[in-house]
C-alpha cells in the first residue's frame, strides 16, 4: 500500500516497481505482491481495473466485477450498496417501503397522536404556582380569570373548609327564622345549633361543587375535581357574605338586603361560570350550563327563603 496509491494492488505503478494489471506477478494471475486485498476501490486519477470471479478482466464500467468470494468490497463514502431496493431497509426512511402509513386495505392509516380538543385549544391551559389563601380570596374578585387559571391544578381544601364553617355560623345568625331561636336559647343549645349549621353548610357546599364538576365533565370539560369543588365552595359562600352581614342588623325584608342579595347572586353566577370555563376549558355556554344547577340550588335554598 505504500507508494502505489492503490489500496489493493490491482493496478501497478511502474515508477514504484509494482506489476501492472495482467502481468504474471499481478494478483489476478496468482502472483504475490505482498499487499492485502481488503480494499479494492482505486484512488482518483488512476485507471480502474477490475476482474471478474473467473479471472477474466472486466471493463471499468462494471462496479460489481471485483466482488470475489472471501474478499470484502469497499464502497465510496455516501454510496448505497443495495440502492433503494434494500429488503431490510428502514420502512420510514426515504426510498424504503412505507408500512406505517398504509392499512391492510390500501387506504392511508390514522395516526395515534392524541389531539387536545376540550374547548378547541391545541394545548390545555397551564396553571401557575399555588396561591396562599389571602391572595386567593382577593384574586377571585379582583382577577378571577387569572386566579382560576393559576389554581387549575391545585386543591384548596383548607380555605374552603374554613370559609364553609364561618359561613355556617353567619347563616344561622343572619337568617331571620333561626336568629331569634339561637339568641333566645341556652348556651348549649346555641352551640349545638351553630356547630350543626357549620357542618351542614360544609357538606352542602361540597355536594353542590361535586354536581358542578360532574356537569362540567359531562359537557366535555377536563379540569380536576379537587380545584373545581374547592373553588365552587369558595365562590358560593364568599359571594353571599355581604348579604349575611347586612342581615345581622337589618330585617330580611329590607329593600337594601334584597337588592344586595340579588346582586351577590348574579356575581356568584358570573364567577362560577368563569371558574368552570377556566378550569375545564369550556366555552361560555357550556360553562354556564354546568354552573346552572348549583346557582339554582343557592337561589332556592338560601336566597329566596331569606328574601321572602
C-alpha positions, 0 to 999 in steps of 0.5 A, spaced: 500 500 500 505 504 500 507 508 494 502 505 489 496 509 491 492 503 490 489 500 496 489 493 493 494 492 488 490 491 482 493 496 478 501 497 478 505 503 478 511 502 474 515 508 477 514 504 484 516 497 481 509 494 482 506 489 476 501 492 472 494 489 471 495 482 467 502 481 468 504 474 471 506 477 478 499 481 478 494 478 483 489 476 478 494 471 475 496 468 482 502 472 483 504 475 490 505 482 491 505 482 498 499 487 499 492 485 502 486 485 498 481 488 503 480 494 499 479 494 492 476 501 490 482 505 486 484 512 488 482 518 483 486 519 477 488 512 476 485 507 471 480 502 474 481 495 473 477 490 475 476 482 474 471 478 474 470 471 479 473 467 473 479 471 472 477 474 466 478 482 466 472 486 466 471 493 463 471 499 468 464 500 467 462 494 471 462 496 479 460 489 481 466 485 477 471 485 483 466 482 488 470 475 489 468 470 494 472 471 501 474 478 499 470 484 502 468 490 497 469 497 499 464 502 497 465 510 496 463 514 502 455 516 501 454 510 496 448 505 497 450 498 496 443 495 495 440 502 492 433 503 494 431 496 493 434 494 500 429 488 503 431 490 510 431 497 509 428 502 514 420 502 512 420 510 514 426 512 511 426 515 504 426 510 498 424 504 503 417 501 503 412 505 507 408 500 512 406 505 517 402 509 513 398 504 509 392 499 512 391 492 510 386 495 505 390 500 501 387 506 504 392 511 508 392 509 516 390 514 522 395 516 526 395 515 534 397 522 536 392 524 541 389 531 539 387 536 545 380 538 543 376 540 550 374 547 548 378 547 541 385 549 544 391 545 541 394 545 548 390 545 555 391 551 559 397 551 564 396 553 571 401 557 575 404 556 582 399 555 588 396 561 591 396 562 599 389 563 601 389 571 602 391 572 595 386 567 593 380 570 596 382 577 593 384 574 586 377 571 585 374 578 585 379 582 583 382 577 577 378 571 577 380 569 570 387 569 572 386 566 579 382 560 576 387 559 571 393 559 576 389 554 581 387 549 575 391 544 578 391 545 585 386 543 591 384 548 596 381 544 601 383 548 607 380 555 605 374 552 603 373 548 609 374 554 613 370 559 609 364 553 609 364 553 617 364 561 618 359 561 613 355 556 617 355 560 623 353 567 619 347 563 616 344 561 622 345 568 625 343 572 619 337 568 617 331 571 620 327 564 622 333 561 626 336 568 629 331 569 634 331 561 636 339 561 637 339 568 641 333 566 645 336 559 647 341 556 652 348 556 651 348 549 649 343 549 645 346 555 641 352 551 640 349 545 638 345 549 633 351 553 630 356 547 630 350 543 626 349 549 621 357 549 620 357 542 618 351 542 614 353 548 610 360 544 609 357 538 606 352 542 602 357 546 599 361 540 597 355 536 594 353 542 590 361 543 587 361 535 586 354 536 581 358 542 578 364 538 576 360 532 574 356 537 569 362 540 567 365 533 565 359 531 562 359 537 557 366 535 555 370 539 560 377 536 563 379 540 569 380 536 576 375 535 581 379 537 587 380 545 584 373 545 581 369 543 588 374 547 592 373 553 588 365 552 587 365 552 595 369 558 595 365 562 590 358 560 593 359 562 600 364 568 599 359 571 594 353 571 599 357 574 605 355 581 604 348 579 604 349 575 611 352 581 614 347 586 612 342 581 615 345 581 622 342 588 623 337 589 618 330 585 617 330 580 611 325 584 608 329 590 607 329 593 600 337 594 601 338 586 603 334 584 597 337 588 592 344 586 595 342 579 595 340 579 588 346 582 586 351 577 590 347 572 586 348 574 579 356 575 581 356 568 584 353 566 577 358 570 573 364 567 577 362 560 577 361 560 570 368 563 569 371 558 574 368 552 570 370 555 563 377 556 566 378 550 569 375 545 564 376 549 558 369 550 556 366 555 552 361 560 555 355 556 554 357 550 556 360 553 562 354 556 564 350 550 563 354 546 568 354 552 573 346 552 572 344 547 577 348 549 583 346 557 582 339 554 582 340 550 588 343 557 592 337 561 589 332 556 592 335 554 598 338 560 601 336 566 597 329 566 596 327 563 603 331 569 606 328 574 601 321 572 602 
